[in-house]
Amino acid sequence: MPADLAVRAIAPDSPALVVALEGAHLPTEDLGDGGRTFFALEAAGRPVGFGGFELYGADALLRSVVVLPEARGKGYGRAVTEAVLARAREAGARTAYLLTTTAEAFFEHQGFARIARTEAPASILATRQATTICSTAALLTRSVERHG
């Protein structure tokens, strides 16, 4: 992560997070459910992106990764992804999963690979994201270890 970037934990109902997710047409209806941890990525003290995860033992569901429109195209998406994965790793995760309908190519460039839903752990498949909110989305996975 570049030196000018900082990561800080934020509340799931943070207005900035909700506005960013709504602006990117990402789900917000389950942000307040328990077991979710969210972060803001800041450059020079200003938010440039957000992301979070849900932890299920050694498995984490990466979610709500978004870069603000004015900050796109500057590598912040990768920085948000890696920062959230680092926090998930610190919390005990070894494998990350995510669901996406629009960013599969981006996440594949971050080392994620598409898998069939039948290959995912039951804990991930039982989440609101997998069962109702993103029920038709592509499911991707990767180790939480740092990628080049």
NORZI-V97801 format. One record per backbone hydrogen bond with DSSP energy under -0.5 kcal/mol. CO is the residue of the C=O (numbers start at 1). NH is the residue of the N-H. Records with the same first field share a line. If there is no record, write none. Layout:
CO=NH + NH
This chain:
2=5
4=44
6=42
8=40
10=38
11=14
14=18
15=19
16=20
17=21
18=22
19=23
20=24
21=26
22=25
28=31
30=33
33=36
35=55
37=53
38=10
39=51
40=8 + 42
41=48 + 49
42=6
43=46
46=43
48=68
49=41
50=66
51=39
52=63
53=37
54=61
56=59
58=94 + 95
59=56
60=62 + 97
61=54
63=52
64=66
66=50
68=71 + 72
69=72
71=74
75=79
76=80
77=81
78=82
79=83
80=84
81=85
82=86
83=87
84=88
85=89
86=90
87=91
88=93
89=92
94=144
95=60
96=142
97=62
98=140
100=138
103=107
104=108
105=109
106=110
107=110 + 112
108=111
113=141
115=139
116=119
117=120
121=124 + 125
122=126
124=127
127=131
128=132 + 133
129=134
132=135
134=137
138=100 + 140
139=115
140=98
141=113
142=96
